[in-house]
Amino acid sequence: MKLLIKIILIAVLALLLEMFMPWWSIALAAFAVELAMGQPKGKAFAAGFLGVFILWFAHAFIIDMQNEHILAGKVANILPMGGSIILLIVVTAFIGGLVGGLAAATGRELKRALVR
C-alpha cells in the first residue's frame, strides 16, 4: 500500500515540477519523496521507476495521439526501431523510469546515511 502511494505521489509531483522546470525535475520529485518516506532499496527504486515510467508513458502516448502519430512515426523511422511507435514510447518511458528509479534509490541512501 505504501509503495502504491509513493508511486502516485512521485508521478503527481513529477508532473507538477515538469510544468515549470526542465525534464530532469522528475529526479528531484523521486529523490524528495524517497528522502521523506524511505523504504528498502528495491522498493525505493521500484517506486521511482514506476512513478516516472507511468507518467512519461501516458504523457508520450497522449502527445502522440494529439498529433496523429506524425512526429513519433518520423522519429521511430530515424532510430533503429523498425518504425514502431509503441516501442519508441516504451523506450522513452523506460529512460525516464531509470532516471526516477536511480534518483529514488539515491534519496533512500541519503536518508539511510543521515539516520546513522
SULDA-V956244 format. One record per residue. N is the residue number from 1. RES is the residue in three letters. SS is DSSP state (a for helix, b for strand, c for the rest). PSI is psi in radians with two decimals (none if undefined). D_LAST is the distance of its C-alpha to the last C-alpha in Angstrom with 1 decimal. Layout:
# SULDA-V956244
n | res | ss | psi | d_last
N | RES | SS | PSI | D_LAST
N | RES | SS | PSI | D_LAST
This chain:
# SULDA-V956244
n | res | ss | psi | d_last
1 | MET | c | -0.75 | 26.5
2 | LYS | a | -0.63 | 23.1
3 | LEU | a | -0.77 | 23.6
4 | LEU | a | -0.71 | 27.0
5 | ILE | a | -0.74 | 25.9
6 | LYS | a | -0.68 | 23.4
7 | ILE | a | -0.82 | 26.1
8 | ILE | a | -0.74 | 28.5
9 | LEU | a | -0.74 | 26.2
10 | ILE | a | -0.77 | 25.4
11 | ALA | a | -0.77 | 29.1
12 | VAL | a | -0.80 | 30.3
13 | LEU | a | -0.71 | 27.9
14 | ALA | a | -0.71 | 28.7
15 | LEU | a | -0.78 | 32.4
16 | LEU | a | -0.74 | 32.2
17 | LEU | a | -0.63 | 30.5
18 | GLU | a | -0.36 | 33.0
19 | MET | a | -0.49 | 35.8
20 | PHE | a | -0.19 | 34.9
21 | MET | c | 3.01 | 32.8
22 | PRO | c | 3.06 | 33.2
23 | TRP | c | -0.55 | 32.5
24 | TRP | c | -0.04 | 29.0
25 | SER | a | -0.28 | 27.9
26 | ILE | a | -0.58 | 27.2
27 | ALA | a | -0.67 | 24.1
28 | LEU | a | -0.70 | 22.9
29 | ALA | a | -0.87 | 23.7
30 | ALA | a | -0.71 | 21.8
31 | PHE | a | -0.84 | 18.7
32 | ALA | a | -0.75 | 18.8
33 | VAL | a | -0.75 | 19.4
34 | GLU | a | -0.58 | 16.6
35 | LEU | a | -0.64 | 14.1
36 | ALA | a | -0.60 | 15.5
37 | MET | c | 0.83 | 16.1
38 | GLY | c | 2.51 | 13.6
39 | GLN | c | 3.07 | 15.2
40 | PRO | c | 2.78 | 15.3
41 | LYS | a | -0.92 | 16.2
42 | GLY | a | -0.75 | 19.9
43 | LYS | a | -0.58 | 20.2
44 | ALA | a | -0.85 | 18.4
45 | PHE | a | -0.76 | 20.8
46 | ALA | a | -0.72 | 23.7
47 | ALA | a | -0.80 | 23.3
48 | GLY | a | -0.76 | 23.3
49 | PHE | a | -0.91 | 26.1
50 | LEU | a | -0.65 | 28.2
51 | GLY | a | -0.84 | 27.9
52 | VAL | a | -0.65 | 29.1
53 | PHE | a | -0.87 | 31.5
54 | ILE | a | -0.76 | 33.3
55 | LEU | a | -0.88 | 33.5
56 | TRP | a | -0.61 | 34.9
57 | PHE | a | -0.85 | 37.2
58 | ALA | a | -0.75 | 38.7
59 | HIS | a | -0.81 | 39.0
60 | ALA | a | -0.68 | 40.6
61 | PHE | a | -0.75 | 42.9
62 | ILE | a | -0.77 | 44.0
63 | ILE | a | -0.71 | 44.8
64 | ASP | a | -0.71 | 46.6
65 | MET | a | -0.64 | 48.7
66 | GLN | a | -0.60 | 49.6
67 | ASN | c | 0.32 | 51.1
68 | GLU | c | 0.68 | 52.8
69 | HIS | c | 0.27 | 50.9
70 | ILE | a | -0.99 | 52.6
71 | LEU | a | -0.80 | 49.7
72 | ALA | a | -0.64 | 47.6
73 | GLY | a | -0.71 | 50.7
74 | LYS | a | -0.73 | 51.3
75 | VAL | a | -0.71 | 47.8
76 | ALA | a | -0.53 | 47.7
77 | ASN | a | -0.54 | 51.0
78 | ILE | a | -0.77 | 49.7
79 | LEU | c | 2.74 | 46.5
80 | PRO | c | 1.17 | 47.1
81 | MET | c | 0.13 | 46.6
82 | GLY | c | 0.39 | 50.3
83 | GLY | c | 0.22 | 50.6
84 | SER | c | 1.96 | 48.3
85 | ILE | a | -0.73 | 47.0
86 | ILE | a | -0.63 | 44.7
87 | LEU | a | -0.68 | 43.1
88 | LEU | a | -0.75 | 42.6
89 | ILE | a | -0.72 | 40.9
90 | VAL | a | -0.73 | 38.6
91 | VAL | a | -0.72 | 37.7
92 | THR | a | -0.82 | 36.9
93 | ALA | a | -0.63 | 34.7
94 | PHE | a | -0.73 | 33.0
95 | ILE | a | -0.78 | 32.1
96 | GLY | a | -0.70 | 30.7
97 | GLY | a | -0.71 | 28.8
98 | LEU | a | -0.74 | 27.2
99 | VAL | a | -0.80 | 26.1
100 | GLY | a | -0.73 | 24.7
101 | GLY | a | -0.77 | 22.9
102 | LEU | a | -0.64 | 21.4
103 | ALA | a | -0.71 | 20.3
104 | ALA | a | -0.72 | 18.7
105 | ALA | a | -0.65 | 16.9
106 | THR | a | -0.73 | 15.6
107 | GLY | a | -0.69 | 14.5
108 | ARG | a | -0.76 | 12.7
109 | GLU | a | -0.64 | 10.8
110 | LEU | a | -0.75 | 10.1
111 | LYS | a | -0.74 | 8.8
112 | ARG | a | -0.71 | 6.5
113 | ALA | a | -0.63 | 5.4
114 | LEU | a | -0.55 | 5.5
115 | VAL | a | -0.58 | 3.8
116 | ARG | c | none | 0.0
